[in-house]
Amino acid sequence: MLVVVIIVGLLYALPNLYGEDPAVQITGVRGVAASEQTLIQVQKTLQEEKIPAKSVALEEGAILARFDTTDTQLRAREALMSVLGG
């Protein structure tokens, strides 16, 4: 019984072992996949606003931009919303 409790406790705590990864996800309108053109627009906007991103990639029809801090994530979200709408 004790072993089961320990295993459940470890599984419950497992997400805490991974660090925080702030990100902004951009999807197409009404379920349409995001395009390469949108990816280029996102990269250009982040460069113009001088917002450093860990990575910006088109993954499974959505653009995922990862950042080092939540402050950077929020700045990027505001900049991208003003350019892309939303």
C-alpha positions in Angstrom: 0.0 0.0 0.0 2.8 2.4 0.9 4.5 1.7 -2.5 1.3 2.6 -4.3 1.0 5.9 -2.4 4.6 6.8 -3.2 4.2 6.0 -6.9 1.0 8.1 -7.1 2.8 10.9 -5.3 5.7 10.8 -7.7 3.4 10.8 -10.7 1.5 13.7 -9.2 4.7 15.7 -8.7 6.3 14.9 -12.1 5.1 18.1 -13.9 6.9 20.2 -11.3 10.2 18.7 -12.4 10.0 20.4 -15.8 10.6 24.1 -16.0 8.3 26.7 -17.1 8.2 27.3 -20.9 6.2 30.5 -21.7 4.8 30.5 -25.2 2.3 32.1 -27.6 0.4 29.9 -29.9 -1.1 31.3 -33.1 -3.7 29.3 -35.0 -5.6 30.0 -38.2 -9.1 31.4 -38.2 -12.0 28.9 -37.8 -9.7 25.9 -37.6 -7.7 26.7 -40.8 -4.0 25.9 -40.4 -1.5 28.7 -40.0 0.6 29.3 -43.0 4.3 29.9 -43.8 3.3 33.5 -44.6 1.9 34.0 -41.1 5.1 32.5 -39.7 7.2 35.0 -41.6 5.0 37.8 -40.3 5.3 36.6 -36.7 9.1 36.5 -37.0 9.3 39.9 -38.6 7.0 41.4 -35.9 9.2 40.0 -33.1 12.3 41.3 -34.7 10.9 44.8 -35.2 9.7 44.9 -31.6 13.1 43.6 -30.4 11.4 40.7 -28.6 13.8 37.7 -28.2 12.3 34.3 -28.8 13.8 30.9 -27.9 12.1 29.5 -30.9 9.4 30.2 -33.5 8.1 27.2 -35.4 5.1 26.0 -37.4 4.0 22.8 -35.7 0.9 20.8 -36.7 -0.8 23.8 -38.4 -0.1 26.2 -35.5 2.7 28.6 -34.9 4.3 28.2 -31.5 6.7 30.9 -30.3 8.6 30.1 -27.1 10.2 32.7 -24.7 12.5 32.8 -21.8 10.3 34.8 -19.4 6.6 35.5 -18.9 7.2 39.2 -19.3 8.6 38.6 -22.8 5.7 36.3 -23.5 3.2 39.1 -22.6 5.1 41.7 -24.7 5.0 39.3 -27.7 1.3 38.6 -27.2 0.5 42.3 -27.3 2.7 43.0 -30.3 1.3 40.0 -32.2 -2.3 40.8 -31.4 -1.9 44.3 -32.7 -0.5 43.0 -36.0 -2.5 39.8 -36.5 -5.7 40.9 -34.9 -7.5 39.0 -32.2 
